[in-house]
Amino acid sequence: MQPLPIVAIVGRPNVGKSVLFNRLTGTRHALVDDMPGVTRDRLYGEGEAFGKSYRLIDTGGLDEAFRDNISAAAAAQSELAIDEADVIIFVLDGQEGVSAVDHEIADLLRRGQKPVILVANKLESLKKADIDAAWDLRLGEPLPISALHGTQVGDLLERLFDLLPDQEQDWDDEDEDDQTIRIAVVGRPNVGKSSLVNSILGEERVIVSDVPGTTRDAIDTPFVRDEQEFVLIDTAGIRRKARVHEALEYYSVLRAIDAIDRCDVAVVVIDALDGVTDQDKRIAGMAEKGGRGLVIVVNKWDLLLEHLADRNNCPHKVDPDMARRLFRSTRRSAARDYAKIVRMQLPFCTYAPVIFTNARDGDGVDEVLQETVLVDEHGSFRVGTPELNSLLREIFDEHPQQRRGKPVKVLYATQARVKPPTFIFFVNDPELVHFSAERFVENRLREAFNFEGTPLRFRWRARREDDDPRGSRRR
């Protein structure tokens, strides 16, 4: 699947970038995503311009890192857009007019030679709009808008449509004949991703350093192991900028987005000493949302065991609650107990295997590769229609489901696609299917068929009992 084109919103602080982001993605100012356990900070989202989908980046997240230097913040955001984006939306404050910082941003964008849409925001009354000064930025015709009220946002989408590449997607667009497994190694800076990549490849393919952000670019490396072809996507590197070292976490998410879009299986590496952080939840959540296979790798396991052996010398970075629980564990059971903690903190992907490694020494690395192969197989598995419907009859006969006094009747089911396995259920009324019922069906499917490491997708369609859903089209 081709990655979505990236559209970045840039501009100095307080010009309405986040408001425009919410408008284009159709989201609210909520700080919590609808997926349990995933913190959302309005960093990225998806939008659509008249049928063309795109990934939207809100660079407003960098403002806080540079509150004392607005010029540095604006420059950092613009450099990010030039490096990562396919199209840039440059936002001005239409009420305050063009500032010296705006001219600095414009200079950077012109040198970057990326398509730029110049918008003057906060213009609720277009009759009073005075945007002549924006022409001096030499970035084309400025577009007056009000992101808050949606004024002329449709015109902005028309400009986006003209600049975005054509896209052709279909329900069954996956190439199931391609046997190459694409693995993305993702995670926060300095958790050991480069060490893991080098151990898998058996060579010093990427630079390994204790300094976060050492590797400068994502690297795609094809290799063969036991006659299986792989492509390893190393995202250990994020573009290290002298002026944005405070925002390394921000860049790591952007690199992970692209890698996850291009992979079959995402290997999310976490630091055993840190435990599961909010950033780890974001990255794992992106893999789940993208329908990618998922393997959780707990790296630096040997260091944690060393610290746990000496309770009085436990480093400050080790999570205290985790340490107290693990202190009660034996060395043999520590991994099992740690895996339980990881799954509790990642409740949306409890299906993912948890592997423990010491990547620098190569311990556990072979198991990581073996698990990615299995996870890819599970994501490609198709359940036969007779077996699927037989299981469903058994499920609903044993545990009848009803809502609002009406029973849920599953008339027919079929698997529509793989990667991720996606099932269509024809029922009497989709509105009667409660979240808990869907979760129950998912658990039974996972018990009956091995779907370890892969998310499942369900689609509920309405059909009357006298209809023949097998001959009908999807709605």
Secondary structure, 3 states (H helix, E strand, C coil): CCCCCEEEEECCCCCCHHHHHHHHHCCCCCCECCCCCCECCCCEEEEEECCEEEEEEEHHHHHHHHCCCHHHHHHHHHHHHHHHCCEEEEEEECCCCCCHHHHHHHHHHHHHCCCEEEEEECCCCHHHCCCHHHHHHCCCCCEECECCCCECHHHHHHHHHHHCCCCCCCCCCCCCCCCCEEEEEEECCCCCHHHHHHHHHCCCCCCCCCCCCCCCCCEEEEEEECCEEEEEEECCCCCCCCCCHHHHHHHHHHHHHHHHHHCCEEEEEEECCCCCCHHHHHHHHHHHHCCCEEEEEEECHHHHHHHHHCHHHCCCCCCHHHHHHHHCCCCCCHHHHHHHHHHHHCHHHCCCCEEECECCCCECHHHHHHHHHHHHHHHCCCCCHHHHHHHHHHHHHHCCCEECCEECCEEEEEEEECCCCEEEEEECCHHHCCHHHHHHHHHHHHHHCCCCCCCCEEEEEECCCCCCHHHCCCC
